[in-house]
Amino acid sequence: MKYLHKLLGLKNLYKGKEEKKKPDDSWFVFSRFVVKRRKCIVNDFDPMSEDILNDFVPYIHIDLFREGIVKRTIKKFGLGYSYRWRRTIFPIRYWLDGTLMGYNARSSIENCSEFGISKYFITPGMRKEINIYGLWENYKDIQKAGYIVIFEAEKSVLKRDSRMDPTGGAIEGHVLSDEQVRIILGTGVEEVIIAMDNDVPIEEVWNMCEKFYGLRKVSYIRDKWKLLGPKDSPADAPNKIYNFLFKWRIPYDESKHREYLKSLKK
């Protein structure tokens, strides 16, 4: 067919099947090292009606009052008490617009675990991994200070606010999610200070610091002087001791970074 077209001077409109180029799959050898990141829809949560808070009186249990949480903080964070459940209620608001996401309810029954009663009851299904507790209430003060102190629990944020220190936020646990890191970086602070409870292993604290290393100045509070109880938060300490621990916080620098990487090989 090609010969006749050439002989008669005709344009060859016939094309055979083109040989498909074999795709370059040289990257495949590295594909098992590729980590797929789970897509996080940050606003995907069911807001709770504000009406639920009308069921609680605007007070807290006397034990928390004795720990130093003052009336001004109770009002600022909208704390309440349920006589029916015998629990202090900590409303949890979305950091960006103050939407009520749910609440954490702390039992006031002494030795409640011995009766099979959970110390804390958090709203089922609430996505705490997309929020920083206290950031909605403390946002302006945190930006003004230029740093944020990340605590484990809500009570630590409340205690520090009661001592005129509105620079705290809580991750409600000791696992820091990627979205929480993004939120913290988005505040524009110059320094991130990790202040976990005393019983959290140092490797977990370093893991949190590592997420900010190279992006922000990052440090952590660690009680090297045994001034805190075995399970205490730095915020549980009187102001004088907290300020001492804060002043001597440990920078997460290159040496700590290398020490953390070395610990991963063990």
Secondary structure, DSSP 8 states (H G I E B T S, - for coil): -HHHHHHHT----------------GGGGGGGG--------TT-S----GGGGGGSBS---HHHHHTT--HHHHHHHT-EEETTTTEEEEEEE-TTT--EEEEEEEE-STTGGGGT--SEEE-TT--GGG--BTHHHHHHHHHHHTEEEEESSHHHHHHHHHTT---EEE-SSS---HHHHHHHHHTT-SEEEEE--TTS-HHHHHHHHHTTTTTSEEEE---SS--S-TT--GGGS-HHHHHHHHHT-EE--HHHHHHHHHHHT-
